[in-house]
Amino acid sequence: MTKTEIAIAFSNGEFDKTDDFIADDAVWEVVDEDILKGKSAIIEKCNQVVQYFKSVTTDFKTLNVISEDNKVVVNGTAEFIRDGKRVSFVSACDLYEFNDRSQIQKITSYCIQAK
């Protein structure tokens, strides 16, 4: 997978496709929410998110992707629906920084929940 493909997959919750592309000492910061340090902590969080995804219908829309050197930015929206009703709607922007082995070294996520 290319860096861009890895970033888009992660942003769209396709974590099973990205596990092999996360550096052992990677950091994932969800601004004003959480900081996860290390591949195992990130994968554990992803597994928790997948369990939530199983309880809802998800509609991810990728709006923009910008890639330069070892950085990829993905922004888009996610709508979560349960029993035909919107549970939540999030506008998000994820900044990925890759190391020289094309592994995710750092993710900075900005998530804005609709009111």
Backbone as CSV, one residue per row, in Angstrom:
resi,resn,N_x,N_y,N_z,CA_x,CA_y,CA_z,C_x,C_y,C_z
1,MET,0.838,-1.193,0.000,0.000,0.000,0.000,0.880,1.252,0.000
2,THR,0.395,2.274,-0.652,1.111,3.550,-0.623,0.793,4.274,0.686
3,LYS,1.562,5.296,1.001,1.289,6.099,2.195,-0.118,6.675,2.141
4,THR,-0.503,7.157,0.978,-1.843,7.735,0.824,-2.915,6.675,1.072
5,GLU,-2.739,5.493,0.529,-3.714,4.413,0.738,-3.790,4.008,2.208
6,ILE,-2.648,3.958,2.868,-2.618,3.622,4.297,-3.394,4.670,5.091
7,ALA,-3.130,5.940,4.816,-3.781,7.025,5.545,-5.295,7.007,5.320
8,ILE,-5.729,6.852,4.090,-7.162,6.831,3.799,-7.830,5.642,4.496
9,ALA,-7.201,4.479,4.451,-7.763,3.300,5.110,-7.918,3.539,6.612
10,PHE,-6.894,4.094,7.251,-6.966,4.349,8.694,-8.066,5.364,8.992
11,SER,-8.112,6.441,8.229,-9.122,7.477,8.459,-10.541,6.950,8.267
12,ASN,-10.700,5.950,7.407,-12.018,5.374,7.156,-12.308,4.148,8.020
13,GLY,-11.481,3.940,9.055,-11.749,2.865,10.007,-11.430,1.472,9.511
14,GLU,-10.649,1.362,8.438,-10.249,0.047,7.916,-8.917,-0.338,8.562
15,PHE,-8.947,-0.456,9.897,-7.719,-0.626,10.676,-7.000,-1.935,10.378
16,ASP,-7.745,-2.989,10.032,-7.110,-4.275,9.761,-6.138,-4.184,8.589
17,LYS,-6.353,-3.226,7.695,-5.457,-3.041,6.546,-4.185,-2.281,6.927
18,THR,-4.189,-1.611,8.085,-3.089,-0.693,8.411,-2.173,-1.166,9.533
19,ASP,-2.559,-2.208,10.255,-1.762,-2.663,11.412,-0.284,-2.846,11.092
20,ASP,0.003,-3.433,9.940,1.398,-3.719,9.582,2.193,-2.469,9.215
21,PHE,1.503,-1.336,9.083,2.157,-0.103,8.662,2.281,0.919,9.790
22,ILE,2.143,0.468,11.030,2.284,1.352,12.191,3.624,1.060,12.851
23,ALA,4.436,2.087,13.036,5.747,1.915,13.684,5.551,1.512,15.146
24,ASP,6.498,0.744,15.672,6.396,0.270,17.066,6.283,1.418,18.058
25,ASP,6.949,2.536,17.785,6.953,3.672,18.708,6.057,4.822,18.219
26,ALA,5.057,4.486,17.414,4.151,5.505,16.871,3.352,6.188,17.978
27,VAL,2.888,7.400,17.673,2.054,8.178,18.597,0.815,8.632,17.831
28,TRP,-0.345,8.490,18.486,-1.607,8.959,17.914,-2.224,9.938,18.896
29,GLU,-2.286,11.191,18.491,-2.901,12.210,19.334,-4.245,12.603,18.736
30,VAL,-5.297,12.386,19.508,-6.619,12.897,19.165,-6.743,14.169,19.991
31,VAL,-6.614,15.313,19.347,-6.487,16.605,20.016,-7.642,16.818,20.995
32,ASP,-7.272,17.224,22.209,-8.208,17.482,23.310,-8.959,16.247,23.781
33,GLU,-8.456,15.059,23.418,-9.162,13.845,23.819,-8.242,12.778,24.385
34,ASP,-7.179,12.418,23.629,-6.367,11.278,24.033,-5.020,11.311,23.324
35,ILE,-4.010,10.709,23.943,-2.713,10.484,23.303,-2.356,9.018,23.540
36,LEU,-2.173,8.303,22.457,-1.806,6.888,22.530,-0.365,6.748,22.072
37,LYS,0.424,6.019,22.868,1.845,5.862,22.561,2.156,4.397,22.353
38,GLY,2.728,4.090,21.189,3.130,2.732,20.862,2.114,2.012,19.995
39,LYS,2.637,1.150,19.143,1.806,0.393,18.203,0.729,-0.402,18.916
40,SER,1.079,-1.075,20.014,0.095,-1.920,20.693,-1.050,-1.093,21.276
41,ALA,-0.750,0.090,21.814,-1.812,0.952,22.355,-2.724,1.456,21.247
42,ILE,-2.136,1.782,20.102,-2.923,2.262,18.965,-3.819,1.149,18.436
43,ILE,-3.278,-0.048,18.283,-4.078,-1.174,17.780,-5.190,-1.519,18.769
44,GLU,-4.897,-1.453,20.060,-5.924,-1.723,21.077,-7.081,-0.727,20.953
45,LYS,-6.751,0.552,20.773,-7.784,1.579,20.590,-8.571,1.314,19.304
46,CYS,-7.880,0.967,18.243,-8.556,0.655,16.982,-9.539,-0.495,17.166
47,ASN,-9.146,-1.521,17.919,-10.037,-2.659,18.168,-11.288,-2.224,18.935
48,GLN,-11.139,-1.285,19.872,-12.296,-0.754,20.602,-13.224,0.000,19.645
49,VAL,-12.641,0.778,18.755,-13.424,1.545,17.784,-14.176,0.596,16.845
50,VAL,-13.513,-0.491,16.426,-14.156,-1.472,15.553,-15.390,-2.063,16.241
51,GLN,-15.298,-2.318,17.534,-16.459,-2.850,18.261,-17.620,-1.861,18.211
52,TYR,-17.331,-0.574,18.354,-18.370,0.450,18.228,-18.951,0.441,16.814
53,PHE,-18.076,0.363,15.808,-18.528,0.362,14.420,-19.499,-0.800,14.151
54,LYS,-19.316,-1.919,14.853,-20.206,-3.069,14.675,-21.609,-2.790,15.214
55,SER,-21.740,-1.778,16.080,-23.041,-1.472,16.687,-23.815,-0.408,15.913
56,VAL,-23.211,0.140,14.864,-23.837,1.212,14.086,-23.582,0.980,12.593
57,THR,-24.314,1.714,11.785,-24.019,1.790,10.362,-23.152,3.027,10.166
58,THR,-22.055,2.870,9.442,-21.133,3.993,9.260,-21.174,4.480,7.816
59,ASP,-21.059,5.788,7.675,-20.972,6.400,6.348,-19.804,7.379,6.366
60,PHE,-18.659,6.917,5.850,-17.461,7.752,5.781,-17.397,8.424,4.417
61,LYS,-17.057,9.690,4.417,-16.834,10.416,3.171,-15.475,11.095,3.251
62,THR,-14.584,10.758,2.321,-13.282,11.420,2.231,-13.465,12.630,1.326
63,LEU,-13.149,13.802,1.851,-13.336,15.038,1.102,-12.062,15.510,0.422
64,ASN,-10.938,15.444,1.130,-9.661,15.913,0.593,-8.523,15.034,1.080
65,VAL,-7.539,14.858,0.216,-6.307,14.160,0.575,-5.154,14.977,0.019
66,ILE,-4.213,15.310,0.892,-3.021,16.062,0.489,-1.812,15.242,0.903
67,SER,-0.903,15.030,-0.020,0.269,14.218,0.261,1.522,14.942,-0.207
68,GLU,2.524,14.978,0.671,3.815,15.562,0.312,4.906,14.892,1.133
69,ASP,5.891,14.352,0.467,7.006,13.666,1.121,6.477,12.607,2.086
70,ASN,6.784,12.755,3.374,6.386,11.768,4.380,5.136,12.163,5.154
71,LYS,4.346,13.071,4.592,3.132,13.514,5.275,1.923,13.334,4.359
72,VAL,0.820,12.905,4.975,-0.459,12.788,4.273,-1.526,13.364,5.188
73,VAL,-2.400,14.184,4.614,-3.520,14.756,5.355,-4.805,14.261,4.707
74,VAL,-5.716,13.767,5.549,-7.015,13.292,5.073,-8.088,14.020,5.875
75,ASN,-9.038,14.635,5.167,-10.170,15.181,5.904,-11.457,14.661,5.294
76,GLY,-12.446,14.562,6.155,-13.723,14.030,5.706,-14.734,14.040,6.828
77,THR,-15.805,13.275,6.608,-16.876,13.198,7.599,-17.208,11.739,7.882
78,ALA,-17.822,11.542,9.022,-18.307,10.216,9.397,-19.678,10.381,10.039
79,GLU,-20.633,9.625,9.516,-21.970,9.627,10.096,-22.229,8.237,10.656
80,PHE,-22.767,8.196,11.868,-23.043,6.935,12.545,-24.541,6.840,12.793
81,ILE,-25.133,5.731,12.317,-26.583,5.564,12.357,-26.916,4.250,13.066
82,ARG,-27.923,4.321,13.943,-28.415,3.113,14.616,-29.940,3.157,14.595
83,ASP,-30.547,2.070,14.185,-32.010,1.980,14.114,-32.606,3.111,13.286
84,GLY,-31.919,3.463,12.186,-32.425,4.471,11.284,-32.274,5.908,11.754
85,LYS,-31.616,6.110,12.907,-31.442,7.466,13.444,-29.960,7.786,13.579
86,ARG,-29.625,9.042,13.307,-28.239,9.492,13.436,-27.839,9.495,14.912
87,VAL,-26.781,8.763,15.217,-26.218,8.741,16.565,-25.235,9.891,16.723
88,SER,-24.402,10.075,15.682,-23.454,11.184,15.698,-22.951,11.467,14.292
89,PHE,-22.381,12.660,14.154,-21.795,13.102,12.898,-20.512,13.843,13.244
90,VAL,-19.411,13.432,12.629,-18.101,13.991,12.949,-17.434,14.514,11.680
91,SER,-16.895,15.712,11.771,-16.005,16.244,10.736,-14.592,16.057,11.271
92,ALA,-13.721,15.492,10.452,-12.393,15.144,10.957,-11.298,15.512,9.970
93,CYS,-10.103,15.711,10.531,-8.902,15.919,9.743,-7.778,15.163,10.439
94,ASP,-7.127,14.277,9.711,-6.030,13.470,10.250,-4.742,13.805,9.506
95,LEU,-3.704,14.123,10.266,-2.375,14.375,9.712,-1.497,13.175,10.053
96,TYR,-0.985,12.517,9.021,-0.115,11.348,9.176,1.311,11.737,8.852
97,GLU,2.233,11.311,9.718,3.654,11.481,9.459,4.270,10.092,9.399
98,PHE,4.959,9.810,8.306,5.550,8.494,8.076,7.056,8.543,8.296
99,ASN,7.618,7.414,8.748,9.072,7.324,8.877,9.667,6.895,7.532
100,ASP,10.962,6.678,7.510,11.656,6.329,6.266,11.350,4.915,5.774
101,ARG,10.623,4.130,6.582,10.220,2.777,6.189,8.747,2.745,5.756
102,SER,8.194,3.940,5.508,6.783,4.092,5.097,5.810,3.543,6.140
103,GLN,6.204,3.671,7.410,5.326,3.304,8.515,4.797,4.580,9.158
104,ILE,3.576,4.505,9.664,3.016,5.645,10.390,3.842,5.867,11.653
105,GLN,4.388,7.063,11.796,5.159,7.436,12.975,4.298,8.261,13.931
106,LYS,3.447,9.129,13.358,2.605,9.978,14.188,1.313,10.288,13.453
107,ILE,0.228,10.292,14.213,-1.072,10.721,13.693,-1.574,11.818,14.620
108,THR,-2.000,12.918,14.033,-2.671,13.971,14.791,-4.070,14.086,14.216
109,SER,-5.077,13.834,15.046,-6.466,13.828,14.594,-7.234,14.967,15.240
110,TYR,-7.956,15.692,14.404,-8.845,16.750,14.860,-10.267,16.294,14.533
111,CYS,-11.097,16.150,15.544,-12.453,15.642,15.348,-13.445,16.628,15.951
112,ILE,-14.395,17.064,15.128,-15.424,18.004,15.593,-16.770,17.318,15.482
113,GLN,-17.406,17.133,16.627,-18.703,16.459,16.686,-19.815,17.488,16.442
114,ALA,-20.735,17.151,15.542,-21.870,18.042,15.286,-22.768,18.109,16.512
115,LYS,-23.362,19.259,16.712,-24.251,19.430,17.874,-25.636,18.976,17.559
